Amino acid sequence: MGKFDPPITITTGRNEQGMQFDSGRSIDNNEIYDRYMADLGIQVKNSWVVNNAEAYTNKANISIASGDIPDILAVSPLQLKKLVEADMIEDLTDVYSKYATQELKDLFMEDGGVAMKASSYQGKLYALPMTVSAIDGSDVLWVRSDWIKKLGLSDPKSMDDVYKIAKAFVEQDPDGNQKADTFGIGLSKELNTSGSPSIGGFFNAFHAYPGIWVKDANGQLSYGSIQPEMKDAILKLAEMYKAGMIDKEFGVKDVSKVYESINSGKVGLFYGDMAATLYANNGTKKNDPGADWNAYPIPSADETPAKVSMNMPITVVYVVKKGFKNPEALVKLMNYYNEKNWVNPDPTISQNPETGVFYYPYNVVQASKVMKNIDAHRKVKAALIANDPAGLNSEEKMYYDKIDKWRKDPSYVEGWMFYKVFGMDHAGLEAVDSYVVGNQLQQTTFLGGSTPAMSEKMATLDKMEKVMMTKIILGSGGTEAFDKFVSDWKKLGGDQITKEVNEWAAAAGQ
């Protein structure tokens, strides 16, 4: 945290998209840059500024191709590989070891070391990661708990329980309108593997991992969507569709239409993320005060506990230009961000309370706490049990206050929404926390972000995959359709992508 004396100057490149500035301020002259100079003795000069992500990627690629990058630069994992191979960036192994605070080292290890792996090649650290909480995106099972109680069903502990619940929701009139108009499970035509609704958790129950990379029996990285475990999951969805547990029109209904079905009381079960009640199914409660949703860990289709997919957690890393005299400046900037945002939060460099302008986006480097929301859940849950919010930070206290207001006034739906995310009694983060405690997260094994063939071919292959799944679910194809998809996937770019992914793994020493 020490200050450079005399001060040093660093150059960087910026994307100012979405940023707002107080009068007289800009990306070249802002409150964060002032604090860097005052507290760290670091003067920041922007070598170039763009205003959208695509322009930033293009400008960074041009800089890399020309062999002349700014002193500190945010790049993608693919760009990192190019920079390492071109010997254009500093090895940060020693300066990180010497200058990183223990709090920063703890932050970077919250995910078990994945972020540091994504920033390293052949055992050497060439970047610092912009960490995010990929854990928060892991699927849970959301179920209408009031329907479960009404029909005398048990909580879902196995996939057989899921089928039983879905069947009952279709056949036993859980909404009591004497019409056969409810579905057991919500699916959208997009067949997304994350977000809400998702197919990811359903497939994870069968130990299938669509959309992420896994290690095969030979230790090679292989794409989860083409593995044989996928077959049983797709065929089970086809069986459920035939039995009426899935909306017959799911193939033409996008996510927003599924939300309408959920919130009008037509869907009683779906796979999704821990925060679904904040955006996907809260309308159910608004429309029917007696409605309730519970989140459960993903039940397994067999005796082996299900592991839940986690996508690529690192899409941005920060590098230092080869030959820059003070590479430790990057570490100090990251120490500073961690200290001022997480260790001892300083609201004066986060937002202007008078104008509402946010300052934090101006930071040259950023990193989020991977366990932030799970930690918040644990603390809020303890505070709710004790009826004592002492010890909560301002964000956690906000959650507590909303939940406490709902406990006193059940008509306050917003409080219920946050209770079902951060609270207890089958909250979304409770289910996610159980994955962390039980070591039930399946991290993608490819941490390189993208490859050339992936950038060119993956969108087409993804579309082909969804066409195949939709065809099988609707009953117009069987295992032969899956086998043909795998064969076509390999021929139409998948084999080349797989080759490049494994070349990355070999080059990175992963």
C-alpha positions in Angstrom: 0.0 0.0 0.0 3.1 2.3 0.1 3.3 5.4 -2.0 5.7 5.9 -4.9 8.1 8.8 -4.1 8.8 10.4 -6.5 5.5 9.6 -8.2 5.5 7.4 -11.3 3.3 7.6 -14.5 1.6 4.6 -16.1 -0.3 4.4 -19.4 -3.4 2.3 -20.1 -6.3 1.9 -22.5 -9.9 2.4 -21.4 -13.5 1.7 -22.4 -15.7 4.4 -21.1 -19.0 2.8 -22.1 -21.7 3.4 -19.5 -19.6 5.8 -17.4 -21.0 9.1 -16.2 -19.0 12.0 -15.0 -19.5 15.0 -12.7 -19.2 18.5 -14.4 -15.7 19.2 -15.6 -14.6 15.5 -15.2 -13.8 12.8 -17.7 -12.1 9.5 -18.1 -8.9 11.4 -18.4 -9.6 13.5 -15.3 -11.6 11.8 -12.6 -11.8 11.3 -8.9 -10.2 7.8 -8.9 -7.2 9.0 -10.8 -6.9 11.8 -8.3 -6.9 9.3 -5.4 -4.3 7.1 -7.2 -2.0 10.1 -7.3 -2.7 11.3 -3.7 -2.5 7.9 -2.1 -0.2 5.8 -4.2 1.9 8.3 -6.1 0.7 6.9 -9.4 -0.3 9.2 -12.2 -2.5 7.5 -14.9 -2.5 8.6 -18.5 -4.9 7.0 -21.0 -3.1 6.0 -24.2 -6.4 5.5 -25.9 -10.1 5.6 -25.0 -13.0 3.8 -26.8 -16.7 3.7 -25.9 -17.8 0.0 -26.4 -16.5 -3.5 -25.7 -16.1 -4.4 -29.4 -14.0 -1.3 -30.1 -11.9 -2.0 -27.0 -11.2 -5.6 -28.2 -10.2 -4.3 -31.6 -8.0 -1.6 -30.2 -6.3 -4.0 -27.9 -5.7 -6.4 -30.7 -4.2 -3.7 -32.9 -1.9 -2.7 -30.0 -0.8 -6.3 -29.5 -0.2 -6.8 -33.2 1.9 -3.7 -33.4 4.0 -4.8 -30.5 3.2 -1.6 -28.6 0.8 -1.9 -25.7 0.2 0.5 -22.8 2.1 -0.1 -19.5 -1.0 -1.7 -17.9 -3.8 -3.2 -20.0 -7.0 -5.3 -19.4 -7.0 -8.2 -21.9 -8.9 -11.4 -22.6 -7.4 -14.8 -21.8 -6.9 -15.4 -25.5 -5.0 -12.1 -25.8 -3.0 -13.1 -22.7 -1.9 -16.2 -24.5 -0.7 -14.2 -27.5 1.1 -11.7 -25.3 3.0 -14.5 -23.4 4.0 -16.2 -26.6 5.2 -12.9 -28.1 7.2 -12.2 -24.9 5.4 -8.8 -24.6 4.5 -8.8 -20.9 6.2 -9.1 -17.5 6.4 -12.2 -15.4 4.6 -11.0 -12.3 5.3 -14.1 -10.1 7.9 -12.4 -7.9 6.3 -8.9 -7.6 2.9 -10.4 -6.7 4.5 -12.6 -4.0 6.4 -9.5 -2.6 3.8 -6.7 -3.0 0.3 -8.3 -2.8 -1.4 -7.9 0.6 -2.5 -11.0 2.4 -6.1 -9.8 1.9 -5.6 -9.7 -1.9 -4.0 -13.1 -1.9 -7.0 -14.4 0.1 -9.4 -12.8 -2.4 -7.7 -14.4 -5.4 -7.9 -17.9 -3.7 -11.6 -17.7 -2.8 -12.4 -19.8 -5.9 -9.8 -22.5 -5.0 -7.2 -21.0 -7.4 -9.1 -21.0 -10.7 -8.5 -17.3 -11.3 -4.8 -17.6 -10.7 -4.7 -20.6 -13.1 -6.4 -18.5 -15.7 -3.7 -15.8 -15.2 -0.7 -18.2 -15.4 1.3 -20.0 -18.0 3.8 -22.9 -17.3 3.6 -22.1 -13.6 4.4 -18.4 -14.0 2.0 -15.6 -13.2 1.6 -13.2 -16.1 -1.5 -11.3 -15.1 -3.8 -10.4 -12.2 -7.4 -11.6 -12.7 -10.6 -9.5 -12.6 -12.4 -12.0 -10.4 -16.2 -12.5 -10.5 -18.5 -14.8 -8.7 -19.2 -17.6 -11.2 -20.6 -19.6 -8.2 -23.6 -17.3 -8.2 -24.6 -18.5 -11.6 -24.8 -22.2 -10.7 -28.3 -23.7 -11.0 -30.7 -24.6 -8.2 -34.2 -26.2 -8.4 -37.1 -23.7 -7.8 -40.4 -25.4 -6.8 -43.8 -24.0 -5.9 -43.7 -25.0 -2.2 -47.3 -24.0 -1.6 -48.3 -26.5 -4.3 -46.1 -29.2 -2.7 -47.9 -28.7 0.7 -51.4 -28.6 -0.9 -50.8 -31.9 -2.7 -49.1 -33.6 0.2 -45.8 -34.1 -1.6 -42.3 -34.4 -0.2 -39.4 -32.1 -0.9 -37.3 -33.2 -4.0 -34.3 -35.2 -2.9 -33.9 -37.3 -6.1 -34.8 -37.1 -9.7 -37.6 -39.6 -9.1 -39.1 -37.0 -6.7 -38.8 -34.3 -9.4 -40.7 -36.4 -11.9 -43.4 -37.2 -9.2 -43.8 -33.6 -8.3 -43.9 -32.5 -12.0 -46.5 -35.2 -12.8 -48.6 -34.1 -9.8 -48.5 -30.5 -10.8 -50.0 -31.4 -14.2 -52.6 -33.9 -13.0 -53.8 -32.8 -9.6 -54.9 -29.2 -10.2 -52.6 -27.5 -7.8 -54.0 -24.1 -8.6 -57.5 -25.3 -7.8 -59.2 -23.8 -10.8 -60.5 -27.2 -12.0 -58.7 -26.9 -15.3 -55.8 -29.0 -16.7 -53.7 -25.9 -17.4 -50.6 -26.3 -15.3 -47.2 -27.6 -16.4 -44.7 -29.5 -14.3 -41.5 -27.8 -15.5 -40.7 -24.5 -17.3 -38.5 -24.6 -20.4 -37.9 -21.9 -23.0 -37.1 -22.3 -26.7 -33.6 -20.9 -26.0 -32.8 -24.0 -23.9 -30.3 -21.8 -22.0 -27.7 -23.6 -19.8 -27.7 -20.8 -17.2 -30.0 -18.1 -15.9 -33.7 -18.8 -15.4 -35.2 -20.9 -16.7 -32.3 -23.2 -17.5 -31.7 -26.8 -18.6 -28.2 -26.8 -17.0 -29.3 -28.1 -13.6 -31.5 -30.8 -15.2 -28.6 -32.1 -17.2 -26.2 -31.9 -14.3 -28.5 -34.4 -12.5 -27.4 -36.9 -15.1 -23.7 -35.9 -14.7 -23.9 -34.1 -18.1 -22.4 -30.7 -18.5 -23.6 -28.9 -21.7 -21.8 -25.8 -22.6 -18.6 -26.3 -20.5 -15.4 -28.3 -21.0 -14.6 -31.4 -18.9 -11.6 -33.7 -18.7 -12.1 -37.1 -20.4 -10.6 -40.4 -19.3 -7.3 -39.5 -21.0 -7.0 -36.2 -19.2 -7.9 -34.3 -22.4 -10.3 -31.4 -22.4 -13.6 -32.4 -24.1 -16.8 -30.5 -24.7 -19.6 -31.4 -22.3 -22.4 -31.1 -24.9 -21.1 -34.1 -26.9 -20.6 -36.6 -24.1 -22.8 -39.7 -23.9 -24.2 -38.6 -20.5 -26.2 -36.0 -22.5 -28.4 -38.7 -24.0 -30.3 -39.9 -20.9 -31.1 -36.3 -19.9 -32.5 -35.3 -23.3 -34.5 -38.5 -23.6 -36.0 -37.9 -20.1 -37.1 -34.4 -21.2 -38.7 -36.0 -24.3 -40.5 -38.5 -22.0 -41.7 -35.6 -19.7 -42.8 -33.6 -22.8 -44.8 -36.6 -24.1 -46.5 -37.0 -20.7 -47.6 -33.3 -20.7 -45.2 -32.1 -18.0 -43.7 -29.5 -20.3 -45.6 -26.8 -22.2 -46.5 -28.2 -25.7 -45.6 -24.8 -27.1 -42.2 -24.5 -25.4 -40.4 -24.6 -28.7 -41.8 -21.2 -29.7 -41.9 -19.5 -26.3 -38.9 -17.3 -25.4 -37.8 -16.6 -21.8 -40.2 -13.7 -21.3 -43.2 -15.9 -22.3 -42.1 -18.5 -19.8 -41.9 -15.8 -17.1 -45.5 -15.0 -18.0 -46.5 -18.7 -17.5 -44.6 -18.8 -14.2 -46.1 -15.6 -12.8 -49.6 -16.4 -13.9 -49.5 -19.7 -11.9 -49.1 -22.1 -14.8 -45.6 -23.5 -14.0 -44.6 -25.1 -10.7 -41.0 -26.0 -11.2 -38.0 -24.8 -13.0 -34.2 -24.8 -12.9 -32.5 -21.5 -12.5 -30.0 -19.3 -10.7 -30.1 -18.3 -7.0 -31.6 -14.9 -7.7 -34.6 -16.0 -9.7 -37.1 -14.3 -7.3 -35.5 -10.9 -8.1 -36.6 -11.1 -11.7 -38.1 -14.4 -12.9 -40.9 -15.6 -10.6 -41.7 -12.8 -8.1 -44.9 -12.0 -10.1 -46.3 -15.2 -8.7 -46.3 -13.7 -5.2 -47.6 -10.4 -6.4 -50.5 -12.1 -8.1 -51.2 -14.6 -5.4 -50.1 -13.7 -1.8 -50.4 -17.4 -0.8 -47.9 -18.5 -3.5 -44.4 -19.4 -2.4 -41.2 -20.8 -4.0 -38.4 -22.8 -2.4 -34.9 -23.4 -3.8 -33.3 -26.9 -3.6 -29.9 -28.2 -4.4 -29.9 -30.1 -7.7 -31.2 -33.7 -7.0 -29.2 -36.5 -8.7 -30.6 -39.1 -11.1 -28.6 -41.8 -9.3 -26.7 -42.5 -6.1 -23.8 -40.2 -6.9 -24.4 -36.6 -5.8 -24.9 -34.2 -8.7 -22.1 -31.7 -9.5 -23.4 -28.3 -10.8 -21.8 -26.6 -13.8 -19.7 -23.4 -13.4 -18.9 -21.4 -16.5 -15.7 -19.6 -17.2 -15.1 -17.3 -14.2 -12.4 -15.1 -15.7 -13.0 -13.1 -18.9 -10.6 -10.2 -18.1 -7.0 -10.2 -16.8 -4.6 -7.3 -16.3 -1.0 -7.4 -17.7 2.1 -5.2 -17.5 4.1 -4.3 -20.6 7.5 -6.0 -20.8 10.2 -3.6 -19.7 8.0 -1.4 -17.6 10.2 -0.2 -14.8 7.6 -0.6 -12.0 5.5 -3.7 -12.6 4.6 -3.7 -8.9 2.3 -0.7 -9.7 -0.3 -3.2 -11.0 -0.2 -5.1 -7.7 -0.5 -1.9 -5.7 -3.5 -0.7 -7.8 -5.2 -4.0 -7.1 -4.3 -3.9 -3.4 -5.8 -0.4 -3.3 -9.1 -1.5 -5.0 -9.5 -4.5 -2.7 -8.7 -2.4 0.4 -11.1 0.5 -0.5 -13.9 -1.7 -1.8 -13.9 -4.9 0.3 -11.5 -4.8 3.3 -12.3 -1.3 4.6 -14.9 0.1 2.2 -14.5 3.8 1.5 -17.8 5.2 0.2 -16.1 8.5 -0.8 -14.5 6.8 -3.8 -17.5 4.7 -4.8 -20.2 7.3 -5.6 -21.0 11.0 -5.4 -23.9 11.1 -2.9 -25.1 14.4 -4.2 -25.2 13.7 -8.0 -25.5 9.9 -7.8 -22.5 9.5 -10.2 -20.6 6.3 -9.6 -16.8 6.6 -9.3 -15.8 2.9 -9.1 -16.0 2.2 -12.8 -13.0 4.6 -13.3 -10.7 2.2 -11.6 -8.0 0.9 -13.9 -8.3 -2.5 -12.2 -11.2 -4.2 -10.4 -11.8 -7.6 -8.7 -14.9 -8.9 -7.0 -15.2 -11.2 -4.0 -16.1 -14.6 -5.3 -17.8 -15.5 -2.0 -19.4 -12.1 -1.5 -23.0 -13.2 -1.9 -22.6 -16.5 0.0 -20.9 -14.6 2.8 -23.7 -12.1 2.8 -26.3 -15.0 3.0 -24.5 -16.6 5.9 -24.4 -13.3 7.8 -27.9 -12.3 7.0 -29.2 -15.7 8.0 -27.4 -15.6 11.3 -28.8 -12.1 11.9 -32.3 -13.2 11.1 -32.1 -16.1 13.5 -30.7 -13.8 16.3 -33.0 -10.9 15.3 -29.9 -8.7 15.5 -28.3 -7.0 12.5 -25.2 -5.8 14.4 -22.1 -6.7 12.4 -23.7 -6.5 9.0 -22.2 -4.1 6.5 -24.4 -1.6 4.7 -25.3 -3.9 1.8 -26.1 -6.8 4.1 -28.1 -4.5 6.4 -30.2 -3.4 3.4 -31.1 -7.1 2.7 -31.8 -7.6 6.4 -34.1 -4.6 6.7 -36.1 -5.5 3.6 -36.5 -9.1 4.9 -37.4 -7.9 8.4 -40.0 -5.5 7.0 -41.6 -8.5 5.1 -41.6 -10.6 8.3 -43.7 -7.9 9.9 -45.8 -7.2 6.8 -46.2 -10.2 4.5 -47.7 -7.9 1.8 -44.2 -6.4 1.3 -43.3 -8.7 -1.7 -39.8 -7.1 -2.2 -38.8 -8.4 1.3 -39.9 -11.9 0.3 -37.9 -11.6 -2.9 -34.7 -10.9 -0.9 -35.6 -13.5 1.7 -35.7 -16.2 -1.0 -32.2 -15.2 -2.2 -30.3 -14.2 1.0 -32.4 -15.7 3.8 -33.1 -19.2 4.9 -35.7 -22.0 4.7 -34.7 -23.0 1.2 -33.3 -19.7 -0.1 -31.4 -19.7 -3.4 -28.0 -19.0 -1.8 -28.6 -21.7 0.8 -28.7 -24.2 -2.0 -25.6 -22.7 -3.6 -23.8 -22.7 -0.2 -24.4 -26.4 0.0 -22.5 -26.9 -3.2 -19.5 -25.1 -1.8 -19.6 -27.0 1.4 -20.1 -30.3 -0.3 -17.6 -29.8 -3.1 -20.3 -30.2 -5.7 -19.3 -27.6 -8.3 -18.1 -28.7 -11.7 -15.8 -25.9 -13.0 -15.2 -25.7 -16.7 -11.7 -27.0 -17.4 -11.0 -24.5 -20.3 -9.9 -21.2 -18.8 -8.7 -19.6 -22.0 -11.8 -17.6 -22.8 -12.0 -18.3 -26.5 -9.9 -19.7 -29.4 -9.8 -18.6 -33.1 -12.0 -21.5 -34.3 -14.3 -20.9 -31.3 -14.9 -17.3 -32.3 -15.6 -18.3 -35.8 -17.6 -21.6 -35.4 -19.1 -21.8 -31.9 -22.3 -19.8 -32.5 -23.2 -22.1 -35.4 -22.5 -25.2 -33.4 -24.5 -23.9 -30.4 -27.5 -23.3 -32.7 -27.1 -26.8 -34.1 -27.1 -28.2 -30.6 -30.3 -26.5 -29.6 -32.0 -27.7 -32.8 -31.0 -31.2 -32.0 -32.3 -31.0 -28.4 -35.6 -29.4 -29.4 -36.1 -32.1 -32.1 -35.6 -34.9 -29.6 -37.7 -33.3 -26.8 -40.6 -32.8 -29.3 -40.4 -36.5 -30.2 -39.2 -36.2 -33.8 -35.8 -37.7 -33.1 -34.1 -40.1 -30.7 -30.6 -41.1 -29.9 -29.7 -41.2 -33.6 -30.3 -37.5 -33.7 -27.9 -37.0 -30.9 -25.3 -39.2 -32.5 -25.6 -37.4 -35.8 -25.2 -34.0 -34.0 -22.0 -35.3 -32.3 -20.6 -36.4 -35.7 -21.5 -33.1 -37.4 -20.3 -31.0 -34.5 -16.8 -32.6 -34.8 -16.7 -32.2 -38.6 -18.0 -28.6 -38.7 -15.4 -27.1 -36.4 -15.7 -28.9 -33.1 -12.6 -31.0 -33.7 -10.6 -27.9 -34.5 -11.9 -26.1 -31.5 -11.1 -29.1 -29.3 -7.5 -29.1 -30.8 -7.1 -25.4 -30.0 -8.5 -25.8 -26.5 -6.0 -28.6 -25.7 -3.2 -26.6 -27.2 -4.1 -23.8 -24.8 -4.1 -26.3 -21.9 -0.7 -27.6 -22.9 0.8 -24.2 -23.4 -0.6 -22.9 -20.1 0.6 -26.0 -18.3 -2.9 -26.7 -17.0 
